[in-house]
Amino acid sequence: MRRIQVSENKRFLVYEDGTPFFWLGDTAWELFHRTTREEAEYYLENRLQKGFNVIKAVILAEFDGLHVPNAYGDLPLHDDDPARPNERYFRYVDTILDLAAEKGLYVGLLPTWGDKVNLMWGLGPVIFDDQNARAYGEFVGSRYASRPNVIWIIGGDRPEQSPDGADYSSVWRAMVSGIQSATNGKAFFTYHPMGQRSSAMGFHDDDWLHLNMWQSGHMARDLPNWEWIAQDYARTPVKPVLDGEPAYEDHPIDPFTRKWAPEYGRFRAYDVRKQAYRAVFAGACGHTYGHHSIWQMYSPERVPVNFPHPFWREALNRPGAGQMMFLRQLLEAWPYLTRVPDQTLLISEPGEGPYHVQATRASDGSYALVYIPTEDQTVRIDMSKFASNNVRIQWFDPRHGTTTPLGKIHGASVAEFTTPQEGPDWVLMLDCLG
């Protein structure tokens, strides 16, 4: 497999040979902790067939991962000591990484969940300090240095600083330093922040941070992740950015009490699509999908977290998961490395919340894509942005991945389009014919 790196213009990810790499991730945080080899292979094959290429999983897992053994009865550490890893546990991590590599999948590998560093909530226990974090980083870095399909994700849903002022940044930096030392600087890094935060808030100026990651989170529908992506897109030094944990499909919504009460409803495929398209069109170099049962590998014998439904095997084929592939296919069908976000394409107001319209185009004016989230919604496009006055128009259906020709426009300065009533959401595709 080829390693992943940042593109020359610092906006995208590419393979070592410069070929574009669109990050389409899935969150399987408990993959090492709660699956057998057969289950892991079943999961990975399903994700491969649906177009995912990055699988995110945690070595020291969230759900009492230090004290509840994996499916084979093994704990990751002896006596909760990062300096005493359990070889049998790590051999199973090796097995899953091998399975992923055989299928051409990359693994977003978290060395630990954040509660082992900062116990703002969760079970912990806190086991890391600056010294043993570096040693543990050297251990995992050395073990996986030769694996080009490993993308290192530091952090794990905890802030680098607590409300009481405690700063854990040095622990994470020490872990990074250990990995860097063991991999001769070849490791690729990002950082998984807590909800409605970005890696850039604590580490943007660190040279090791190659990719900024947001967690827009699960607190409400239509959280403005397009605005948050735009914030990091505008930072210097320039770094690629993506939403690494948006609203999960079938996750309960509770914007008021934060108890995730199911009576507030759940995020559905439509919610997932809106957050994906608007983030990517705002400048993200990819996107991560999640399902509320899959991240925790929920099965009948386990106590669910926040009332998940259905079991993880059934959840693999929920509609939102299958529809993510259409986003990747759409972006890869157009010239990739010249794409820029551009809301000035819109002469009409972009709208807010559920009605927000997001536009992107080629920097040379050869094409544009506009995500419109509702049916019977009208947008007005500035046609002077295109390199030619002869422009082809098509509708792209993000639910089915199909395209419908709409005709051509010649010589217009402004054009108006209204989404079909069969929706709700659509992508307007415009490209120059010469």
Disulfide bonds with the S-S distance in Angstrom:
none
